[in-house]
């Protein structure tokens, strides 16, 4: 039974269609794996009974010849997606006890495709963080360890529970959300594939909001093909979401193995930031050579406003968060801490319900939106954002995709950067620009660090051209031939 957790999503789907095993057996193997790996704290809420019931329904559909594209595939769902009747917390104390009476569009699409829910994955509180250490439910541990060092490492954030679950073979795939890199960075830290599609490709309806102009759902899996299969089912226009774009979802799998011959790959000179480690730069250079050997043409490009992306993001995202989180007041749902007056009840509830990082970002956001500072900070940040969008538009007039590192380092130890918010924010230096521009990006594992930890390469593409992004990612995956596993599941020591 343990071997079932080692299958890729595509292999599991093929095995189910051949009746090599049942969906119930597949779900049971993953339920058992989750129970045996609770030390990772990858899940906030496990749903084993629901998983087995959904799997049995999948078996009936398979037997009737009515299988969906993800029939019987067990998934972890980031606890930012509302799931009808199942506790949904956004990893925050303020949403204690919240069981939505509705289903998010993305998860409804997955259930319609036949997928099975194993549980709700842990995350940084309200998706605010790059380490998965800000969760009210405790930090998630990365299943990887440095060679010769057993200190627990962060899985990245905010989708760290999703990434850890997939890397540790607790789920065949997972949903994530990406606001400034929260799919791509944890994918790199955990040695898996994570894709953030174009803003508007997946519905945000039923996803707990952080920053509405940036948040985007995406998929996490162990291979590019698996991630593409998940995204294919998740995506699509949703009239309930005004930011959902009414465009058909292309076939993301058909051209996956077409190669990159003739493609022009942009290499942005501004991403060679000061202090970039030789290890990360070396991986980047190998990635360029892999694509060149496969027939692509590397082209040096300039994205001149890159250095302004992080400060721009950390004005716009907190500003939108301060507006979105105003709805958590103790009146309608979640935590309520009584007070002598209505205002005191608001204050008591928010003081007890929000963690330190959420409070920090709400305060920053409220400040930059205040009357005396709106023009000086928020409006100026929006103008810079327009310039960053223009940089990418100019670059994609010359190239078909862009290759960069995903993160400036491998996974770091739990608590290592928690006392320095700026150092923590710098984890997103390579992912934030594409988020501000609303562009698709995928992280693919490219190799191991000297300490034996996974490192990722990032491919960015034109708006709504996820097919090319995945195609280039697949070429990197073939060249890198990354087969390493965390030591906890029988990988290298």
N, C-alpha and C positions, 0 to 999 in steps of 0.2 A: 504493500500500500504506500510505503514511503516514496517509492519511485514516481508515483503520480505527481508529487509536488515538484519534481525536477523537470517535468515537461514544460515546454514553452506553450504559450496560449494556442498557437497554430497547431502544434503537435497534439494538444489536448482536444482541440476541436476535431481533428482528423480521427483520433482514437475513439471519440464518442460516436462519430458517424459510422465507424467500422464496427461498433459495439464491442471494442476491446475491453471496455469497462463502462460502468454506468455513471451518469451525472451524480447520483447519490454517493457512489464510491469516491468520486473525485472530490466532492464537497466534504465528505467525511474525512478524507486524508488531510485536507487543508484546515478543517476545524480542529483536528488532533494536533497539527503543527502549531496552530495559534496557541492552543492550551499549553504546549510544551515550550513556548518561547515568550511567556508573559513578562519575563525579565526585561525584554526590549521595550515594553510599554508602548507598542506600536498602535494598539487599539484603545479607544475610550470605551466603546460599547461593542461587545461581541454579540452576534445574532445567530448562534448555532442552530437553534430550532427552525428559524426562518430560512436559513441556508438550506437545510435538509428538505424542508417542505418545498422550496423553490426548485431544488434539484430533482425531487420526485416528479414535480410538474413538468420539468424539462424532459425527463425520461419518457413520460407519457407522450409528449409532443414528438420526440424523436421516433418513438415506436409507431406513431400515426403518420410519419412522413411530413410533419409540419414544423420542422426545426428552424429556428431563427439563426442569423449569422453568428451569434454568440451563445447559442443554446448550451446551457449547462456549465458555462465558464464562471468559476468563482472569483469574485472581485472584492477588493477593499474600497470603501467609499470614504473619502475625506469628510470629516465631520463638519464641513461647511455647507454640504449639500443637504437640503431638507428632505427627509425621508418620512413618508406618512406613517404616523403612529410610533416611530422609533426615535428615541432620544437624540436630539440635535443640539449641540452645545457651542459650536465654534471654539471649543477648548476654553470657554470662559465661565466663571462662576455665575455671571449675571444671567446666563441662560439655563441655570439649573432647572431640571424638570420639564423643559420645553419639548413637547412631542408634537410636531407639525401635523395639522389636519390635511396636508396636501403634500404632493411629491414634486421635487424639482424637475424641470423639463429634461435635463441631462440624464438623471437617474431613471426617469420614466422611459426615455429612449432606450436605455440599456436593458431595462426589464422587458420592454417590447421586443428587443433582439434576443431575449432568452437568458440573459446573464443572471447570476446568483449572487446575493449579497452576503458576505461573510461577517461584516460588521463595519463600524464607523471608525476611521483611522484618526489617530492623534495628530495635532498640528500646533503651530504657534498660535496663541490666543488671537482670535479674529484675523488670523493669517499675518500677523505683524511680527516678523522675525526671520532670521536666517539660520537658526540653529535648532529649532523645535524645543527650546528651553523656556519659552514664556507661557507654555500651556498650564492652565490651572490644574490639570491632571498629571503633572509631572513631566520631566524630560523623556524624550524617546532616545534610545541608544542605537547607534549604528551597529549593524551586525559585523562590520569589519573592525579589525584591530591593527595597530602598527606592528610591524614585525618585531618580536622580542619585547613587546610592551603591551600589557593587558589593560591599560587604562581605557575606560569607555570613551567613545568619540561621539560627536554630534552627527546626526544623519543629514544635516542641512535643514533649511526651512523655507517656507512654512509647511510644505507638504512632506515633512520628515517621516510621519507615521506611514504614509502611503509608500514612500521610497524604501523605508526599512522593511515593510511587509513584503514588498516585491523582491528585494534583494535577499531576504532571509527565507524565501520560498514559502511564505505564509499565504500568498495570493498569487494568482497568475497575472494579474494586472490591477491597476488602481486608478481612480480619478484623482486629479489634483487641481489646484487653481494657481494661477501665476499672475501676480500683480507687478512685481519688479524682478522676478527670477525664481519664484517659489515652486516651480516645477523643475526647471532646468538645473538650478544649483543643487538641490537634494539628489537629483538623478546622477549628477557628476560625483557627489560625495559617496553615493551608495553603489556606483558601478552599474547603473541601469540606464535605460533610454527614457527620456521625458520630452514630450512635445507640447509647446504652447502654440495653439493655432492663432490665426489672425483675429484681432479684436472684432467680435461680431459673428464669428464662425459658429461658436457654441452659445446657446442661450444662457443668460445669467439669471433667468427667472427661477426662484427657489434656492439661489445660492446666497448665503449670508454675505452682505456687502461689506467691503473694506473701502476701496476707492473705485467708484463706479465707472470712471473713464479708463481704467486700467485693468480691472479684474477680468480674467478670462479662464474658463475651464479647459483642461487638457488631459492627456492620458499619460500613464507611466507603466512601463512593462520591461521585460528583459531583452527584447529584440526590437529592431525598427519595425519589422513586419507586425509584431504583436501590438505595438503602439499605434500603428496605422489602422489595424483592425478595430481597436477600441475607439479611436477618433472617428472612424467612418460611422460607427453606430451612434456616437454621442452628438455629432454635429447636425446642423440643419436649422432652417429658419423657424423662428417661433414668434407668432403674432403677439404673444403676451409680453415680449421683451422688445422695447422700442429701440434697443441698440443691436438687436439681431438683424443681420443683413439678409435680405431676400434673394440669395443666390443659391443655385443648386450645389450640392457637395459633389466634387469630382470623384472619380474612382481613384482612391489613394493607394491601391494595391497593384493595379494593372501594370504600371510602368516602374515598379519599385526596383526591379533588377535590370533596367535598361542601361545602366552605367552612366558615366558622366562625360563620355567622349564628346568634345566640341563645346562643352560648357565653359564659361568664363567665371572664375572664382575670385571674388574680391578679398584682398588681404589689407585691412585698414591699418595704416601706420600709427594712428592715434591709440590703438589698443595695446601697443607696446609701452605700457605705463611705467613710470619710474618705479624701480624696485621690483619689477617683474622677475620672478625667480628663473634661474637657468633651466630648471626642471619643466616649468610650465611653458617657457619659450621653446624648449627643445621638443616638447610634445606638439606644439603648434607647427613648428617647422616640419616635423615628421608628417603631420596631417597634410600640409601643403604638398610634400613629396608624394604621398599616397595618391592624392587626387591628380597630380601631374602625371604619375606613372599610369593612371587609369585613363588618361587622354584629355583631362581638363587643362585649361590654361590659367595659371595664377596671374592675377592683375593687382598691382598695388593701387589702393584707392585711399581717398581722404574722407574722413567724417569729422570735419573741423570743430564741431560743437560738442564732441564726445566728453570733453572735460567738464562740461556744464551739466551733464545728464544727471549725475547723482544729486547735486544740490537742487536741481529742478524737481526731481522726483520727490525729494524729502521736503518740498514745499507743497506740491500738488497732492500727493497721496495723503499726508496728514490733514490737509484742508478738507478733502472729500471725506476722510474718516470722521472728522469732527462733526460733519453734517449727518453722515449715515448713522453714527452711534448715538445721536441725540434721541433716537426712538427707544433706547433702553433706559426706562425711567421707573421700573417697578410697578407700573400701573396695569399693563395688559397681559404680560407674560413673563416667565422667568422669575428671578430673585426679587423679593421685596423686603427691605429692611425698614420697619415702621419709624415714624418720626412724629413730633407734635404738630407739625404743619406739613402741607403738601411739599413745599420747597425743601424742608428738612428730610422728608422721605426720599425725594429725588437725590439729595446729597448723600444720605446714608447708604442708599442702594448702590449708587455709582462708586462711592468710596470703597465699599466692601466687594462689589461685583467685578470691577475692572482691575487688572493687574498693572504693574508698574510701567511696562512698555506701552500698553494701550493708553494709560493716563498721559504718558510723555507725548505720544503722537497726537492725542486729542488736544492737549495744551498747545503744542506747536501749531496745529491746524487752526485752532480758534484764534490764536495770536495773528497768524498771517491773513486771516479773513476779517480781522477787526478793522474798524473804520479808519484808523490812522495808518494802517500798514497794508491794506488790500492792494493799492496801486504799487507800492514799493516792492512787495514780495509776490503776491499771487498773480497779478496781471503780468508782471515781468517774467515770472516763471512760465506762464502760458505762451508768451512771445518766444522765449527760448525753446520751448517745446516745438513750436512751429518751425523753428530753424533746424532742429534735430530731424524732424520729419522731412524737411527739404533736403538735408544732407543725404538721407537714405534714398530719396527720390532721384537725386542726381547720380548717386552711386549705381542704382539699379538701371540707369540708362546705359551703363557700360558693362555691367556684370549680371550673371544669372543667379548667383548666390554669394554669400559672404561667409568666410571661415574665421573663427576666433576661438580662444580658450573659453570654457564655460565659467570657471571660477579662478581666482588668483592663487588658490592653494588647494591642497587636499583637505579632508576632514580634520578638524581640530578637536582637542579634548573638551569634554563637558565642562562648562564654566570658564573656559580659557579666555574668552573675550567679553564676558558678561559685564565687566566693570567699565568697559570702554565702548559706548554705543557707536562712536564714529568708526572704530575698527570693525565692529560688527556690520555696519552699513556698507563698508567697503567690499564685503563679500559679493555684493551685487553689481560691482563696477562694470562687468562685461555683459550683464543681462538687462540692466535697466534701460539702456538706449533703445533697444528694440521694443520694449514695453511701452515707452513713451510714444513711439511711432506706431504702435499697434500691429507690429509685423510678426509673422510666424517664425519660430525658432525651435530647434531640436538639440538636445544634448545627447551625445553618443559616447560610451566609454572608449578611451583611446589607448589606455595602458595603465601601468602601476607606477607609483612614486618609488623613490629609493627605500621608503619605509613599508612598501607593499600595499599602499592604499590606491584606490581607483582615481583616475583623472579623466576629465571629460573634455571633448571638443564640441563647439557649438556651431551650428549651421543656421544662418538667417536667410530669409527669402522675401520676395515681393509679397505684397498683400494678396491674400487668397491663393497663393501658389504653394500650398503645403505639399503638393505632389512633388515639386522639384526639391524642396527642403528634405523631404523623406528620401528621395532618390539619392541625393548627395550623402545624406546620413547613412544610407545603406552601403554606399561605396566605401565610406570610412569604416563601417562595421566589418565589411569583408576584409579590408586591408589590415585593420587592427587585430582581427581574429581574437578578440578578448574573450577568454574562457575562464578567467580566474573567479573563484568563489570566496565568500567570507569563511574564515576558519571555523566558525560555529556550525557550518553545515558541510564540513569536510573539505574545505578549501585549503589553501596553503597555510603553513604554520606561521 
